[in-house]
C-alpha cells in the first residue's frame, strides 16, 4: 500500500476528532483547506463520518480514528 497525499489528509482529518466525546463532531467549512474538504468527502463515501462535510464518526470511523490517533501518538513519542 502506498501512502498518498489523500490518505495523509484522511489521517489528519481523523486525528481532529475528540475520542473522549462521541458527541463532538468536526465540520469542514466551504473555505477550509481543499485537502480537508476532500478528505471529509472521501471519509463520508467510505462511511467513516456521518456528513459529507464531516459530522460525527460512525462506528467504523471511531475504530479508524482510534487506530490513526494511536499510530500518531506512537510515532511522535519515539
N, C-alpha and C positions, 0 to 999 in steps of 0.2 A: 504494500500500500504506500502510495506516495503522499507526502504531506503537502497539500496545495494551499494557496492563499485563501481559498474558500473554506477549507477545513480549519485553518488557523482562525479565521473570522468567526466561524461557528463555535470553536472552543472558547474564544474570547467572549462571545455572547453568552454562552453557558456559564462562564465564570462570573457574570454580573448578578446572577440570582442569589438571593439570601436563602440558603438551605435551612436556616433555623426557623423560617416562617414561610409556609406554603401559601399564606395569604398575601404575600408580597410579590407582585409581578414586575415585569420590565416592559416599558413601552418605548418603541423607537419612533421618534418624530420624523416627519417628512423631510426635515432639513438636517437630519443626522448624517453621519459618515456613510457614504454609499455602501461600504463594506458591511456595516452593521445592518443596514436596511436589507441587503441581500441575504445576510446570514439569518436574520429573523424570518424572512420568507422561506428560505430553504429548510429551516428547522420546523416551520409550520407544515411545509409539504411532507416532511419526514415524521410528522405527528409528535414532535417533541415539545411544542408550545401550542397554546390554545388559539392564538390570533396571528394573523399574517404580520402584524407589527410587534409581536412579542407576546404579551399577555402573561399567562401563568404556565408553569411547567405541567405537562401531562405526567402520568406515572412513569412512562418511559423516559420522559425528559428529566424527571428527578433523578433517575438512575444514571443517565448520561451526565448530568451536571455534577452529581456526586463524584463520578469517576474522573471527570475533567478537572474538577477542583482539587481532588486528591493528587492527581498527576502534577498539577501546577505547584501544589504545596511541596511535594517531594523534590521536584526539580529546582525550586527556588531555595530550598533549605540546605542543599548539599553542595 
